[in-house]
Amino acid sequence: MNEQHAKVYEQLDVTARELEETNQKLVADSKASQQKILSLTETIECLQTNIDHLQSQVEELKSSGQGRRSPGKCDQEKPAPSFACLKELYDLRQHFVYDHVFAEKITSLQGQPSPD
C-alpha cells in the first residue's frame, strides 16, 4: 500500500512540475503577446495620426484647388503626343521587341507635319 501511495505521489509530483513548466511558458507567451499588442496599438495610433494629417492636407488642397480650377477641366482631352515622344517610345521598344508595323507607322509619321 505504501508503495502505491509513493507511485501516486511521484506521478503527482511529475504532473505538477509539467504543469508549472507549461504555466511558465504560458505566462511568457502572454507577456510577449501583451507587448506585441501594445506595439501594434502604438503603430495603429501613429498611422491614424498620419491618416488624419493626410486627410487634412487633401481637404486643404481640394479647397484651395476649387478656386483656381475651372469645372470640367479634368474632362478635357489631352493633346496628342508629339513626334519626338513617339520616336522615343519606338527607340525604347526596339530594345525589347521589334515590330515592323510599328516601325512603319513611326517612319510614316516623320513625313507628316507635327500638330504642334
C-alpha positions in Angstrom: 0.0 0.0 0.0 2.8 2.4 0.8 4.4 1.6 -2.5 1.3 2.5 -4.4 1.0 5.8 -2.4 4.6 6.6 -3.3 4.0 5.9 -7.0 0.9 8.2 -6.9 2.8 10.9 -5.2 5.6 10.6 -7.6 3.2 10.8 -10.6 1.5 13.9 -8.9 4.9 15.5 -8.5 5.8 14.9 -12.2 2.5 16.2 -13.3 2.8 19.3 -11.0 6.3 20.0 -12.5 4.9 19.7 -16.0 2.0 22.0 -15.2 4.4 24.5 -13.7 6.6 24.5 -16.8 3.6 24.8 -19.0 2.3 27.7 -16.8 5.6 29.5 -17.0 5.6 29.1 -20.8 2.1 30.5 -21.0 3.0 33.4 -18.8 5.9 34.2 -21.0 3.7 33.9 -24.1 1.1 36.1 -22.5 3.7 38.8 -21.8 5.1 38.6 -25.3 1.5 38.9 -26.7 0.8 41.9 -24.5 4.0 43.6 -25.7 3.0 42.9 -29.3 -0.5 44.2 -28.7 1.0 47.4 -27.2 3.4 47.8 -30.1 0.6 47.3 -32.7 -1.6 49.7 -30.8 1.1 52.3 -31.0 1.5 51.6 -34.7 -2.2 52.0 -35.3 -2.3 55.2 -33.4 0.6 56.6 -35.4 -1.0 55.5 -38.6 -4.2 57.1 -37.6 -2.4 60.3 -36.9 -0.8 60.2 -40.3 -4.2 59.5 -41.9 -5.7 62.4 -40.2 -2.8 64.7 -41.2 -3.0 63.5 -44.8 -6.8 63.8 -44.9 -6.5 67.4 -43.7 -3.9 68.1 -46.4 -6.3 66.6 -49.0 -9.1 68.8 -47.8 -6.8 71.9 -47.9 -5.8 71.0 -51.5 -9.4 70.4 -52.5 -10.5 73.7 -51.1 -7.6 75.7 -52.5 -7.9 74.0 -55.9 -11.6 74.7 -56.3 -11.0 78.4 -56.7 -8.2 78.0 -59.3 -9.6 75.2 -61.4 -12.5 75.6 -63.8 -15.2 72.9 -63.7 -14.8 70.2 -66.2 -11.1 70.7 -66.8 -10.3 67.1 -66.0 -12.8 66.0 -68.7 -10.8 67.8 -71.5 -8.8 65.6 -73.7 -5.0 65.7 -73.6 -3.2 66.8 -76.7 -1.8 64.2 -79.0 1.8 63.1 -78.2 4.5 64.8 -80.3 6.6 63.1 -82.9 9.6 63.2 -80.6 7.7 61.4 -77.9 6.6 58.7 -80.3 10.1 58.4 -81.7 11.5 58.0 -78.1 8.9 55.3 -77.4 9.8 53.5 -80.6 13.5 53.6 -79.8 12.8 52.2 -76.3 10.7 49.5 -77.9 13.5 48.3 -80.2 15.4 47.2 -77.1 12.6 44.7 -76.3 10.7 43.6 -79.3 11.0 44.6 -83.0 7.7 45.3 -84.6 7.9 46.2 -88.3 4.3 47.5 -88.4 5.0 49.9 -85.6 8.3 51.0 -87.3 6.5 51.7 -90.5 4.0 53.9 -88.6 6.8 55.9 -87.0 8.6 56.4 -90.2 5.4 57.4 -92.0 4.9 60.0 -89.2 8.2 61.5 -90.0 7.0 62.9 -93.3 3.9 64.4 -91.7 3.9 67.9 -90.1 3.7 67.9 -86.3 0.3 69.1 -84.9 2.3 71.4 -82.6 
